[in-house]
Amino acid sequence: MNKVLETIKSRRSIRRYLPEPLKQAELDAILEAGLYAPSAHNDQPWHFTVIRDRALLDRISRLSKELMLKSDLDWMRAMGANESFHVFHNAPVVVVVSMRKNALSPLVDCSAAIENMLLAAESLDIGSCWIGLARFWFSLKDEVARLNLPEGYEPCYAVTLGYKGHRPEKALPRRTDAVAYMD
């Protein structure tokens, strides 16, 4: 099978990581893959903030969980109350992906960059997970100021990266009714 298709089919969200830091060359390759994502009008409206500071990652997780406790959703409150849950699954590296707000389609473009990073990580046998729960911390403007983002940017998602602490099973079956042809 084609290596790209094989990588797409084998990639899984990893939620257990080994504590070792990533090699800089591997991290650079993953970030570069993100930079090569397609974007509307070639805007490239992304900014990547790499966080390896364990105290900051723990702070973001703790504050996110405090806000999750206020959710209307039972499962979200339960996650926020779970003392062993870490928003970033204790990954050694987190990349906060921020978008330039005035771009043509910044969220879609940044999502493409994230997918490129996830696939690049898998191709290097590095675990990754697309993190939406960081949005709780992103709502705290004073906290987000710690990221020193360029003017006009706001964080949208985060990506965890690290050496895999487990090997997930094969992918669950995919829906067969998701494609329609109009010949």
HELIX and SHEET records of a PDB file:
HELIX    1   1 LYS A    3  SER A   10  1                                   8    
HELIX    2   2 GLN A   24  LEU A   35  1                                  12    
HELIX    3   3 ALA A   40  ASN A   42  5                                   3    
HELIX    4   4 ARG A   54  MET A   68  1                                  15    
HELIX    5   5 ASP A   74  ALA A   81  1                                   8    
HELIX    6   6 PRO A  106  SER A  123  1                                  18    
HELIX    7   7 ARG A  135  PHE A  138  1                                   4    
HELIX    8   8 LYS A  141  VAL A  144  1                                   4    
HELIX    9   9 ALA A  145  LEU A  147  5                                   3    
SHEET    1   A 4 TRP A  46  ILE A  51  0                                        
SHEET    2   A 4 VAL A  93  ARG A 100 -1                                        
SHEET    3   A 4 TYR A 153  TYR A 163 -1                                        
SHEET    4   A 4 ILE A 126  ILE A 131 -1                                        
END                                                                             
